[in-house]
Amino acid sequence: MSDSWRTCDACGKQAEIDPDQDIGDALRGWLIISRLCGKDSFDRYSFCSVCCLQQWTQTQVATIPDVFLHSLSDSPCNL
């Protein structure tokens, strides 16, 4: 993580990291998440807040179509 900028993967907020500044100080309060992709590889995501992490997490989960959910409650099970 030696880039001079970090961008929140949810809202796009940017944080500049001064070359003389410690990265821990520059990104204090940010959340950095790593997701394993393979045996020796991972993707890294940066979030400026817990709210942005939550927003991003919700976009990663597949949603169940409403038509399917409604069909479960509309028809009784006839066994």
BAVEX-88155 format. One record per residue (C-alpha): chain; z, y, x. Coordinates in nm, 2 decimals. Layout:
! residues N
(A (Z Y X))
...
This chain:
! residues 79
(A (0.00 0.00 0.00))
(A (-0.10 0.25 0.26))
(A (-0.33 0.46 0.04))
(A (-0.24 0.83 0.01))
(A (-0.25 0.81 -0.37))
(A (-0.11 0.58 -0.64))
(A (-0.24 0.58 -0.99))
(A (-0.05 0.45 -1.29))
(A (-0.25 0.16 -1.43))
(A (-0.16 0.25 -1.79))
(A (-0.17 0.63 -1.82))
(A (-0.36 0.74 -1.51))
(A (-0.08 0.96 -1.37))
(A (-0.13 1.01 -1.00))
(A (0.13 1.03 -0.72))
(A (0.03 1.17 -0.38))
(A (0.20 1.01 -0.08))
(A (0.23 1.24 0.22))
(A (0.15 1.06 0.55))
(A (0.49 1.16 0.68))
(A (0.67 1.05 0.37))
(A (0.83 0.71 0.32))
(A (0.64 0.52 0.04))
(A (0.97 0.43 -0.12))
(A (1.06 0.79 -0.16))
(A (0.72 0.89 -0.28))
(A (0.72 0.63 -0.56))
(A (1.09 0.64 -0.65))
(A (1.12 0.53 -1.01))
(A (0.77 0.37 -1.02))
(A (0.73 0.00 -1.09))
(A (0.50 -0.22 -0.88))
(A (0.40 -0.55 -1.03))
(A (0.22 -0.83 -0.84))
(A (0.03 -1.10 -1.04))
(A (-0.08 -1.42 -0.86))
(A (-0.45 -1.49 -0.89))
(A (-0.49 -1.79 -0.67))
(A (-0.33 -1.98 -0.39))
(A (-0.31 -1.69 -0.15))
(A (-0.42 -1.39 -0.35))
(A (-0.26 -1.15 -0.60))
(A (-0.34 -0.83 -0.79))
(A (-0.10 -0.54 -0.76))
(A (-0.04 -0.29 -1.05))
(A (0.15 0.04 -1.04))
(A (0.33 0.20 -1.33))
(A (0.50 0.54 -1.34))
(A (0.75 0.43 -1.60))
(A (0.88 0.13 -1.80))
(A (0.70 0.27 -2.11))
(A (0.37 0.25 -1.92))
(A (0.45 -0.11 -1.80))
(A (0.52 -0.21 -2.16))
(A (0.20 -0.05 -2.28))
(A (0.00 -0.23 -2.02))
(A (0.18 -0.56 -2.09))
(A (0.09 -0.54 -2.45))
(A (-0.28 -0.51 -2.37))
(A (-0.26 -0.83 -2.16))
(A (-0.15 -1.04 -2.45))
(A (-0.41 -1.18 -2.69))
(A (-0.35 -1.07 -3.05))
(A (-0.38 -1.31 -3.34))
(A (-0.64 -1.18 -3.59))
(A (-0.49 -1.05 -3.91))
(A (-0.73 -1.26 -4.12))
(A (-0.58 -1.58 -3.96))
(A (-0.22 -1.46 -4.02))
(A (-0.30 -1.38 -4.38))
(A (-0.46 -1.72 -4.44))
(A (-0.14 -1.89 -4.34))
(A (0.07 -1.72 -4.61))
(A (-0.20 -1.72 -4.89))
(A (-0.25 -2.10 -4.91))
(A (0.03 -2.35 -4.96))
(A (0.03 -2.66 -4.75))
(A (-0.08 -2.96 -4.95))
(A (0.03 -3.27 -4.77))
